[in-house]
């Protein structure tokens, strides 16, 4: 049942009254909307859990420049100021945390530093001051450079503050302040809506657009490419242009990087090529910095998706007959009620020799990558020790960390995503602090300083949406032929697990992963893995497609997910042309899809970079002899 605007307004007024806000002069500020963000970064990764993006002082141990904005005080008075913040190391220690910051009003420092106490997202008192009606300047002033964070600031003349810390009451209160008149967002109509601007989403959108569809592409970050962007820095893996559908993947040569490597300088990932690739398609409307937050259904079909601008909090409703979930986390499918699974299936479920005897919730983890730089002179780093103790026996004597620095394998990659990311940050800073300040042989690190540490998690696994077919180990081992063979996977069976040596030293809190690369022979994945089995107009492409945990180990790399996107874009065009569903393409237009996949949606090969050079980042494809050995 849909809530009417009148009822929403009534509920909001009840909420305001219960929190003594109606009679007080008050002002609510979302920090992500600050005019000048200074050195603070905007983090939207966890807004599904906490209801909002936030600003974070990601300074690698050096205080960042102030974030500030102008505010309009509604009337003269004594204002009490509160900040919604989180002491992010509190899961591991009771000591005062490292994320301390202050709030300034008109360059005047309020009395209480915040962000360093408590053990949850909560409202913390900052201080009080006399303010005249009119324009004033408010700022976040970082004190440490160690990831202090602030979601919102509340100023009120009510001396007794009773705001909720989280939950539905907070969400309703926030919505009332941001949209007090209960205005309905604009609705925009498209032929096809793709949510997720990683490699899979980019290819799905571009392919559909090149086949004449009017496409919306939604990306919740300012840059495209997902894990391949300069924000995460994972190189493209997997081979392209392999049989039986050799045309698939050529498109990726239009925007893919030409240098290999994880955790390398930003220019290695050539984000401008990705931006130009999408900008060149006149049939694509890109919605950068928008996150999908709501789905409305019409029976078993998605009717609309509501997207939320992560900086200014505006909303837009996107309406279309077809949608594709390229979010990685299967967010659109989840919101639509699509069937899904998480974790590892037991061995008896699909008779997979690589599966554990009993099913469990273990997943591959998330990586926060990093590297240092030699400055040819002595560099210092602050003491950083917050519950995880490093010493001569357990420290990592390295000056960079890439994919093996992986956290959260034994935790829920969605519900505990912030904790997983934060642990990744904490062990990097803690280990580096030990190397710089306490290691006996610390001279080799004395001229090095942290140059880059990611704060956007590089995820590998969470929800897998279930389709009409579930790919499993038997399909891979036997190279099973399917009549709807689509993209070809070439990556090894690469299933990460907690590194045993790291687990010995950090039991249940490991932060390193290991893997066994099991060579495979390239195999084609059924098209039926690329659409939902119970949401009639939903495609999926990326690591959230219909596969077992074991099979995920070989399809999850990004050149492979890009080819998935191509197939989805082609199938969407057939749906549009024939008023058909994704399943109907398999049932009635499979021959047409095969012709399209053979040809591919990329530009002519002779106009693109040489494919052999383009695959620098990959292992050689296995030969039958290698497989036998």
ZAPA-415523 format. One line per 8 residues: number of its first residue (from 1); their letters; for each residue z, y, x of C-alpha. Coordinates in Angstrom, 3 decimals. Example, Ala and Ser with C-alpha at 12.3 -4.5 7.8 and 13.67 -1.06 7.14 Angstrom:
2
1 = AS = 7.800:-4.500:12.300; 7.140:-1.060:13.670
This chain:
629
1 = XXXXXXXX = 0.000:0.000:0.000; -0.955:3.411:1.358; 1.677:6.160:1.455; 0.539:9.392:-0.244; 0.840:12.758:1.520; 3.405:13.894:-1.062; 5.569:10.863:-0.392; 5.205:11.376:3.353
9 = XXXXXXXX = 6.365:14.975:2.973; 9.334:13.871:0.851; 10.327:11.210:3.374; 10.048:13.725:6.180; 12.263:16.213:4.345; 14.849:13.494:3.708; 14.725:12.654:7.413; 15.125:16.296:8.446
17 = XXXXXXXX = 18.019:16.777:6.054; 19.817:13.671:7.317; 19.652:15.024:10.853; 20.872:18.547:9.942; 17.592:20.155:10.980; 16.509:21.981:7.832; 18.960:24.894:8.129; 18.734:25.295:11.908
25 = XXXXXXXX = 16.141:27.182:13.910; 14.500:24.528:16.044; 11.518:23.800:18.251; 10.051:20.425:19.221; 7.937:20.168:22.386; 5.841:17.194:23.435; 5.629:17.373:27.225; 2.164:15.820:27.325
33 = XXXXXXXX = 0.947:18.990:25.573; 2.217:21.351:28.287; -0.403:23.933:29.301; 0.147:23.333:33.033; 1.180:19.881:34.141; 1.654:20.840:37.799; 2.203:17.692:39.832; 3.440:15.643:36.868
41 = XXXXXXXX = 1.150:12.852:35.633; 0.482:11.963:32.014; 1.393:8.361:31.246; 0.165:6.895:27.959; 0.516:3.178:28.780; 3.607:2.560:26.680; 3.080:4.832:23.676; 2.666:1.822:21.384
49 = XXXXXXXX = 6.299:0.945:22.191; 7.919:4.390:22.354; 5.619:6.382:20.066; 4.353:8.929:22.562; 2.923:9.512:26.024; 5.144:11.299:28.537; 5.015:13.269:31.766; 6.199:11.622:34.980
57 = XXXXXXXX = 6.932:13.063:38.430; 4.986:10.562:40.522; 5.480:12.209:43.904; 6.072:9.202:46.212; 9.433:10.618:47.251; 8.350:14.259:47.451; 9.237:16.596:44.532; 6.140:17.546:42.563
65 = XXXXXXXX = 5.107:20.994:41.320; 6.595:22.196:38.024; 4.991:21.464:34.677; 5.273:24.426:32.336; 4.140:25.893:29.052; 4.785:28.897:26.814; 6.880:28.483:23.688; 7.486:30.617:20.622
73 = XXXXXXXX = 11.157:30.946:19.692; 11.389:31.427:15.891; 14.504:33.657:15.825; 17.227:35.129:18.017; 20.131:32.830:18.763; 22.023:30.502:21.021; 19.792:27.484:21.600; 20.986:24.039:22.643
81 = XXXXXXXX = 18.398:22.182:24.683; 17.871:18.405:24.821; 15.382:16.239:26.668; 14.280:12.742:25.704; 14.225:10.896:29.011; 14.952:7.576:30.689; 16.861:6.559:33.804; 14.150:4.126:34.843
89 = XXXXXXXX = 16.084:2.103:37.458; 18.919:1.320:35.015; 17.728:-2.286:34.356; 18.661:-3.123:37.956; 21.631:-0.909:38.849; 24.429:1.141:37.323; 24.223:3.846:39.979; 22.771:7.266:39.319
97 = XXXXXXXX = 19.005:6.908:39.156; 16.285:8.563:41.270; 14.373:10.282:38.470; 16.448:13.474:38.360; 14.890:16.703:37.091; 15.931:20.015:35.585; 14.589:22.195:32.813; 13.978:25.899:33.412
105 = XXXXXXXX = 13.576:28.544:30.725; 12.115:31.841:31.916; 12.783:30.574:35.457; 16.473:30.182:34.643; 17.909:26.791:35.501; 19.831:25.080:32.712; 23.165:23.558:33.642; 22.593:19.804:33.434
113 = XXXXXXXX = 20.142:17.742:35.488; 18.778:14.848:33.421; 16.787:11.630:33.833; 19.285:9.963:36.164; 21.885:8.518:33.769; 21.884:6.224:30.740; 20.120:2.922:30.250; 17.457:3.556:27.597
121 = XXXXXXXX = 15.078:6.215:26.341; 17.499:8.748:24.846; 18.166:12.416:24.145; 20.216:13.997:26.926; 21.849:17.453:26.745; 20.353:19.947:29.185; 22.386:23.051:28.409; 22.422:26.148:26.212
129 = XXXXXXXX = 21.198:29.732:26.467; 20.622:32.878:24.450; 16.991:33.413:23.499; 15.263:36.249:21.723; 12.577:35.647:19.149; 9.155:35.553:20.795; 7.359:34.016:23.772; 9.216:32.269:26.583
137 = XXXXXXXX = 8.253:29.947:29.425; 9.749:26.477:29.795; 9.271:24.184:32.794; 10.061:20.697:34.076; 11.418:21.000:37.619; 11.366:17.739:39.574; 14.150:17.169:42.113; 13.163:13.905:43.822
145 = XXXXXXXX = 9.499:12.895:43.483; 10.677:9.487:42.292; 9.166:9.172:38.819; 11.499:11.187:36.651; 10.063:11.243:33.162; 10.301:13.345:30.048; 8.879:12.546:26.626; 9.960:15.548:24.549
153 = XXXXXXXX = 12.216:18.621:24.567; 14.157:19.840:21.558; 15.661:23.304:21.199; 17.958:24.030:18.251; 20.551:26.528:17.118; 22.530:23.641:15.603; 25.467:22.913:17.905; 25.748:19.340:16.585
161 = XXXXXXXX = 22.570:17.454:17.516; 21.976:14.129:15.799; 18.415:13.124:16.655; 17.511:9.417:16.685; 16.783:7.964:20.128; 14.046:5.591:18.999; 12.681:3.522:16.125; 11.040:4.452:12.827
169 = XXXXXXXX = 13.318:7.437:12.224; 12.245:9.031:15.495; 8.583:8.276:14.769; 8.843:9.929:11.355; 10.666:12.941:12.752; 8.098:13.351:15.527; 5.254:13.143:13.028; 6.870:15.776:10.808
177 = XXXXXXXX = 7.200:18.234:13.682; 3.665:17.621:14.932; 2.031:17.636:11.497; 4.448:19.425:9.132; 1.845:19.893:6.398; 0.894:16.221:6.370; -2.779:16.973:6.990; -5.127:13.986:7.006
185 = XXXXXXXX = -7.216:13.640:10.177; -10.983:14.054:10.009; -12.993:10.880:9.454; -16.111:10.290:11.539; -18.686:7.612:10.737; -20.404:5.375:13.295; -22.443:2.206:13.353; -20.195:0.617:15.961
193 = XXXXXXXX = -16.780:1.529:17.386; -15.803:0.199:20.821; -12.146:0.627:21.755; -11.475:0.384:25.483; -13.402:2.121:28.258; -13.143:-0.526:30.954; -16.213:-2.336:32.293; -16.485:-4.540:29.184
201 = XXXXXXXX = -16.267:-1.590:26.789; -18.715:0.499:28.783; -21.324:-2.271:28.712; -20.771:-3.043:25.025; -21.210:0.611:24.074; -24.237:1.222:26.303; -26.027:-1.934:25.160; -25.539:-1.157:21.477
209 = XXXXXXXX = -26.587:2.464:22.040; -29.765:1.407:23.832; -30.571:-0.716:20.803; -30.346:2.272:18.471; -26.771:2.174:17.190; -24.622:5.288:16.844; -21.618:4.269:18.947; -18.088:5.618:19.423
217 = XXXXXXXX = -16.458:4.672:22.736; -12.684:5.216:22.842; -10.913:5.383:26.211; -7.225:6.237:26.581; -7.547:7.620:30.110; -9.527:10.564:31.544; -11.623:8.187:33.685; -13.690:5.162:32.723
225 = XXXXXXXX = -13.644:1.739:34.316; -10.161:0.393:33.600; -8.952:-1.678:36.539; -12.048:-0.654:38.510; -11.211:3.054:38.242; -9.631:5.120:41.013; -6.411:5.002:38.979; -5.972:1.230:39.543
233 = XXXXXXXX = -8.478:0.421:42.352; -9.585:-3.169:41.888; -13.086:-4.004:43.052; -15.648:-5.643:40.798; -15.523:-9.440:40.967; -17.916:-12.125:39.779; -21.670:-12.598:40.072; -24.325:-11.231:37.729
241 = XXXXXXXX = -27.898:-12.139:36.720; -27.338:-15.891:36.674; -28.998:-18.450:34.399; -29.462:-19.354:31.657; -29.554:-15.660:30.696; -30.545:-13.963:33.927; -30.943:-10.564:32.288; -27.196:-10.184:31.766
249 = XXXXXXXX = -25.370:-8.093:34.328; -28.278:-6.082:35.687; -26.821:-3.141:33.767; -23.724:-3.202:35.988; -25.873:-2.322:38.996; -26.433:1.088:37.367; -22.838:2.191:37.904; -21.082:-0.362:40.120
257 = XXXXXXXX = -19.577:0.600:43.455; -21.337:-0.215:46.713; -18.228:-0.786:48.881; -15.767:-3.613:48.443; -11.994:-3.650:48.584; -8.811:-3.317:46.556; -6.320:-0.480:47.087; -8.817:1.658:48.968
265 = XXXXXXXX = -9.371:5.463:48.856; -10.448:6.827:45.475; -14.055:7.460:46.477; -14.647:3.719:46.926; -14.617:3.279:43.145; -17.262:5.928:42.395; -15.867:6.988:39.024; -18.532:9.677:38.736
273 = XXXXXXXX = -21.196:6.965:38.470; -19.385:5.450:35.502; -19.043:8.854:33.841; -22.729:9.627:34.360; -23.731:6.185:33.093; -22.069:6.793:29.709; -23.025:10.483:29.548; -26.698:9.529:29.901
281 = XXXXXXXX = -26.637:7.606:26.602; -27.379:10.042:23.732; -26.224:7.516:21.112; -22.687:7.279:22.538; -19.898:9.651:21.534; -17.151:9.284:24.108; -13.563:9.934:23.059; -11.759:10.332:26.401
289 = XXXXXXXX = -7.956:10.401:26.437; -7.738:8.913:22.941; -5.625:5.851:22.203; -6.095:3.710:19.112; -2.830:3.584:17.182; -3.596:2.424:13.628; -6.013:0.125:11.823; -6.793:0.059:8.108
297 = XXXXXXXX = -8.248:-3.023:6.478; -10.600:-3.718:3.600; -9.906:-7.351:2.861; -10.733:-9.329:6.002; -12.649:-6.464:7.581; -11.493:-3.489:9.592; -12.321:-0.314:7.695; -11.093:2.388:10.063
305 = XXXXXXXX = -9.291:2.898:13.356; -7.104:5.970:13.901; -7.162:7.351:17.431; -4.570:9.682:18.947; -5.362:12.305:21.597; -2.813:11.747:24.339; -2.513:15.413:25.388; -2.696:17.537:22.241
313 = XXXXXXXX = -1.529:14.889:19.698; -4.514:15.425:17.408; -5.867:12.439:15.498; -9.289:11.279:14.367; -10.204:8.435:12.034; -13.231:6.366:13.042; -15.049:4.454:10.308; -17.694:1.804:10.975
321 = XXXXXXXX = -18.971:-1.558:9.734; -18.423:-3.099:13.193; -15.689:-2.861:15.852; -15.142:-4.303:19.313; -11.734:-4.771:20.901; -12.140:-4.137:24.626; -8.550:-2.981:25.135; -7.458:-5.897:27.311
329 = XXXXXXXX = -4.258:-6.267:25.306; -6.131:-7.175:22.109; -4.557:-4.147:20.441; -7.143:-3.669:17.699; -7.135:-7.339:16.834; -3.345:-7.376:16.759; -3.181:-4.360:14.459; -5.834:-5.950:12.220
337 = XXXXXXXX = -3.946:-9.237:11.936; -6.331:-11.238:14.097; -5.086:-14.626:15.220; -4.129:-14.643:18.888; -2.126:-16.461:21.511; -0.165:-15.558:24.661; 1.206:-17.502:27.589; 0.318:-20.970:28.817
345 = XXXXXXXX = -0.624:-23.840:26.527; 0.964:-27.216:27.171; -1.229:-29.853:28.800; -1.608:-31.826:25.585; -3.024:-28.878:23.569; -6.487:-28.974:25.164; -5.982:-31.885:27.584; -6.208:-29.528:30.568
353 = XXXXXXXX = -5.057:-31.026:33.894; -4.238:-27.536:35.249; -1.989:-26.667:32.298; 1.785:-27.202:32.569; 3.282:-30.247:30.887; 5.068:-28.002:28.411; 3.732:-24.720:27.106; 5.584:-21.555:28.047
361 = XXXXXXXX = 5.316:-17.765:28.033; 4.402:-17.364:31.714; 1.397:-15.126:32.317; -0.430:-13.712:35.271; 1.235:-10.422:36.151; 0.440:-6.752:36.657; -0.258:-5.177:40.020; 0.813:-1.789:41.294
369 = XXXXXXXX = -1.253:-1.383:44.453; -0.469:0.973:47.336; -1.293:1.943:50.873; 0.017:4.174:53.655; -1.671:6.452:56.185; -0.991:6.998:59.874; -0.441:10.749:60.373; -0.128:10.543:64.178
377 = XXXXXXXX = 3.302:12.146:63.967; 6.704:11.119:62.711; 7.035:10.974:58.920; 10.277:10.559:57.009; 10.971:8.825:53.703; 14.110:9.162:51.558; 16.708:6.458:51.215; 15.791:4.394:48.156
385 = XXXXXXXX = 17.973:1.468:47.083; 18.469:0.732:43.397; 19.570:-2.831:42.805; 16.992:-4.719:44.869; 18.268:-5.003:48.435; 15.865:-5.406:51.328; 16.891:-6.587:54.781; 15.426:-8.007:57.988
393 = XXXXXXXX = 14.929:-11.414:56.378; 13.330:-10.526:53.048; 11.408:-7.305:53.649; 7.610:-7.153:53.657; 6.473:-5.820:57.058; 3.200:-4.389:55.759; 1.637:-0.948:55.426; -0.314:-1.646:52.220
401 = XXXXXXXX = -0.161:-3.876:49.181; -2.997:-4.982:46.950; -3.400:-7.697:44.317; -0.607:-9.936:45.630; 1.983:-7.272:44.721; 2.268:-8.553:41.176; 5.154:-8.264:38.727; 6.143:-9.432:35.268
409 = XXXXXXXX = 4.795:-12.974:35.347; 7.941:-14.201:33.622; 8.117:-11.292:31.175; 6.214:-10.155:28.099; 3.282:-8.100:29.377; 3.211:-5.994:26.195; 6.782:-5.623:24.923; 8.187:-5.165:28.456
417 = XXXXXXXX = 5.212:-3.371:29.969; 7.151:-0.301:31.137; 9.852:-2.378:32.800; 7.178:-4.471:34.532; 5.415:-1.374:35.868; 8.688:0.210:36.913; 9.748:-2.864:38.848; 6.441:-2.699:40.677
425 = XXXXXXXX = 7.196:0.875:41.675; 10.787:0.139:42.584; 10.064:-2.685:45.020; 7.357:-0.639:46.756; 9.676:2.332:47.280; 12.658:0.116:48.194; 10.752:-1.931:50.734; 9.115:1.133:52.286
433 = XXXXXXXX = 12.473:2.890:52.542; 13.901:-0.086:54.417; 10.931:-0.238:56.785; 11.172:3.474:57.527; 14.943:3.826:57.767; 16.574:0.505:58.647; 14.148:-2.030:60.108; 15.080:-2.769:63.725
441 = XXXXXXXX = 11.459:-2.509:64.812; 10.715:0.518:62.647; 8.792:2.378:65.354; 5.531:0.824:64.154; 6.071:2.580:60.797; 7.439:5.917:62.018; 4.101:7.772:61.866; 3.068:6.288:58.544
449 = XXXXXXXX = 3.616:7.766:55.115; 2.812:6.525:51.632; -0.644:7.878:50.839; -1.241:6.353:47.413; 0.777:4.279:44.959; -0.722:3.476:41.571; 1.224:4.124:38.400; -1.267:2.644:35.927
457 = XXXXXXXX = -0.645:-1.098:35.774; -3.484:-3.403:36.706; -2.975:-6.079:34.057; -4.475:-9.559:34.127; -3.243:-11.257:30.998; -1.596:-10.633:27.648; -2.992:-11.416:24.183; -6.050:-13.624:23.790
465 = XXXXXXXX = -7.758:-13.211:20.420; -8.961:-16.467:18.907; -12.596:-16.942:17.958; -14.660:-19.714:16.403; -14.562:-21.454:19.782; -11.807:-21.539:22.413; -13.067:-22.017:25.971; -10.997:-24.550:27.918
473 = XXXXXXXX = -10.909:-26.368:31.238; -13.105:-29.223:30.029; -15.973:-26.796:29.370; -15.729:-25.600:32.964; -15.204:-28.931:34.720; -18.109:-30.569:32.907; -20.312:-27.476:32.686; -20.671:-28.286:28.994
481 = XXXXXXXX = -23.910:-27.078:27.426; -23.432:-24.979:24.291; -26.310:-23.993:22.044; -24.919:-20.436:21.982; -24.558:-20.187:25.776; -24.234:-16.488:26.618; -22.863:-14.874:29.797; -22.346:-17.018:32.888
489 = XXXXXXXX = -18.975:-17.124:34.649; -18.938:-17.732:38.390; -15.435:-16.860:39.613; -13.156:-19.655:40.744; -10.356:-21.004:38.592; -7.973:-18.354:39.861; -4.581:-18.667:38.152; -1.874:-16.552:39.742
497 = XXXXXXXX = 1.712:-17.777:39.895; 4.920:-16.444:41.482; 4.717:-16.759:45.245; 7.220:-19.521:46.158; 8.476:-17.759:49.309; 9.023:-14.523:47.428; 10.745:-16.404:44.607; 13.196:-17.941:47.090
505 = XXXXXXXX = 14.256:-14.484:48.218; 14.101:-12.698:44.846; 14.850:-15.365:42.255; 13.620:-14.340:38.771; 12.713:-10.931:40.205; 9.747:-11.870:42.386; 7.085:-9.263:43.029; 4.483:-11.258:44.940
513 = XXXXXXXX = 1.898:-13.674:43.564; -0.083:-16.543:45.013; -3.114:-18.448:43.786; -5.258:-21.493:44.440; -8.976:-20.756:44.269; -10.543:-23.840:42.678; -14.294:-23.585:43.083; -16.404:-24.056:39.984
521 = XXXXXXXX = -20.083:-24.415:39.279; -21.363:-21.396:37.292; -21.228:-22.135:33.563; -22.294:-20.297:30.411; -19.632:-19.314:27.853; -20.298:-19.744:24.116; -21.025:-16.583:22.134; -18.477:-17.861:19.591
529 = XXXXXXXX = -15.702:-16.832:22.031; -16.653:-13.171:21.518; -15.706:-12.561:17.878; -12.558:-13.054:15.827; -12.278:-16.104:13.644; -10.357:-14.342:10.892; -11.301:-10.635:11.087; -14.888:-10.650:9.878
537 = XXXXXXXX = -16.263:-7.571:11.670; -14.387:-7.701:14.975; -15.939:-8.493:18.350; -13.972:-8.734:21.592; -14.942:-8.463:25.238; -12.763:-8.525:28.336; -9.705:-10.543:29.263; -8.705:-10.769:25.570
545 = XXXXXXXX = -11.505:-13.138:24.463; -11.052:-16.607:22.983; -10.047:-18.786:25.949; -7.120:-20.903:27.042; -4.815:-19.650:29.775; -6.503:-21.962:32.265; -9.994:-20.797:31.331; -8.881:-17.169:31.581
553 = XXXXXXXX = -8.556:-17.718:35.320; -12.328:-17.755:35.716; -13.645:-15.273:33.113; -11.291:-12.323:33.670; -13.029:-10.580:36.618; -14.912:-7.412:35.821; -18.578:-8.133:36.455; -18.086:-11.116:34.171
561 = XXXXXXXX = -16.358:-9.040:31.483; -19.197:-6.502:31.742; -21.672:-9.220:30.812; -19.484:-10.101:27.831; -19.816:-6.473:26.737; -23.588:-6.667:27.003; -23.681:-9.735:24.744; -21.389:-8.039:22.214
569 = XXXXXXXX = -23.593:-4.919:22.201; -26.678:-7.056:21.556; -24.972:-9.019:18.784; -23.755:-5.760:17.204; -27.342:-4.499:17.111; -28.431:-7.687:15.310; -25.558:-7.255:12.853; -26.670:-3.689:12.208
577 = XXXXXXXX = -30.351:-4.581:11.833; -29.758:-7.511:9.482; -26.582:-6.425:7.627; -24.878:-9.419:9.172; -21.438:-10.335:10.493; -20.674:-11.417:14.084; -20.383:-15.013:12.864; -23.623:-14.599:10.928
585 = XXXXXXXX = -25.458:-13.804:14.169; -24.483:-17.243:15.443; -25.427:-18.908:12.180; -28.675:-17.073:11.430; -29.935:-15.023:14.404; -29.001:-17.007:17.496; -32.641:-17.283:18.568; -32.980:-13.496:18.492
593 = XXXXXXXX = -29.786:-13.098:20.535; -31.091:-15.544:23.153; -34.255:-13.488:23.600; -32.184:-10.342:24.115; -29.833:-12.022:26.595; -32.749:-13.329:28.655; -34.118:-9.805:28.928; -30.839:-7.957:29.423
601 = XXXXXXXX = -30.065:-4.343:28.539; -30.166:-2.915:32.058; -32.819:-0.709:33.547; -35.700:-2.350:35.462; -34.460:-4.196:38.526; -36.760:-2.378:40.924; -35.046:0.934:40.094; -31.550:-0.348:40.888
609 = XXXXXXXX = -29.534:-1.110:44.053; -30.267:-4.462:45.677; -28.266:-7.189:43.976; -27.355:-8.982:47.215; -25.724:-5.841:48.607; -24.117:-5.147:45.252; -22.212:-8.429:45.359; -20.442:-7.668:48.648
617 = XXXXXXXX = -17.057:-7.983:46.974; -17.605:-11.601:45.934; -17.165:-14.965:47.533; -20.334:-16.999:47.976; -21.254:-19.048:44.947; -20.246:-22.674:45.499; -22.928:-25.242:46.158; -22.742:-28.779:44.728
625 = XXXXX = -21.643:-29.926:48.211; -18.731:-27.467:48.242; -17.695:-28.661:44.802; -17.748:-32.262:45.953; -15.635:-31.474:48.995
